[in-house]
Amino acid sequence: MLVIKGKYLLTKDGLKKDHGLVINNGIITDIQPNNMLTSCTNTQAICCDDSIIVPGFINAHTHMYGTISGCFFVNIKTTHKKYSNIKKT
C-alpha cells in the first residue's frame, strides 16, 4: 500500500486542500484528508506538503497547465529582458 499526502489534490469534484490518496496494487482506492491518512505496517508514505497531486496525468508536462489552472492564479516575476539580451548571456 502507498499513501501520498499533498497540499492539494485535484479530483473529479474539484481541488481539495490538505488531501491525499491511498494506492493499492496500482489502483487509487481511497481519498481522504491528510490527517485521516495513517501509515500502517507495510505502508509506504510520501509527503508532498508543497505540491498538487494530479492523479492520472502521465507526462502531461506544460500542456496540462491551461486545462487545470482555471482555478489558480500564478504570480510570475519576470525580468522583462529582451530576447536579444538573454541570448547574449
N, C-alpha and C positions, 0 to 999 in steps of 0.2 A: 504494500500500500504506500502511496505517495500523497503527502499533504503539501499544498502550495498556498502560502498566505501572501496577500498583496495589499497595497494601499487601496487599489481599486480593482474591481472585477467587472468586465464587460459581459453581460448576459443578454439573452433574447428579450428580457424585460427592462433592460437599461443598465446604467452604470451603478454598481453597488460599492459604497465606501467601506473599507476595512473588512473585506470579504475574501474568502479563499475557497479552494475546492479540494476534493478527495478523488484520487485516481486509483482504481483497482484494475489490474491486468490491462492497462492501457485505455480504460474507459472511465470517463468522469461519472462518478456515482453519487456525489453529493456536493452541494454548495451551501456554505454556512458563514456566519460572521466569524472573523478570526478568533475571537475569544471562545468560540464553541468548538474550534478545531483543536483537538488534543492529540498529542503523539502517544501512540501505544507501542507495545513491543512489536518489532518487525516493521516499523513505520519510518519512512524517510521523510523529513520535513525540510522544506525550502522556504525561507522567509525573504520575500521581495517587498520590504517595507516602503520602498520609494518607487514602486513600479505599478504599471497597469497590466493585469493578466487578461490576455485576449485569447481564450481557447479556440482552437480550430483554424487559426490562420497560420499557414505554413509558408515561409518565405514571402511574406506579404510586403516586405521592405517598405519603400516610401509610397507605393501606390495606394495603400490602405488608409493613409493619413486623411485624405479627403473624405473617405467614407465614414470613419469612426470619430472624426474630430468635430462633428456637428455640435457637440455639447461642450467642447473645450475651447478655451481662449489661451493662446500661447503667446507669451511675451518674448520676442526675439530681439536681442540687442545686436544691431548691425554696426559695422564700421563705416558704412557709406563710402567705401573706396571704389573708385572706378576700376573696371576690369583691367584696363591697360596698366594701372598702378600695381594691382595684385600680381599680374603676370610677370612684372619686373622683379618681384621679390622672391 
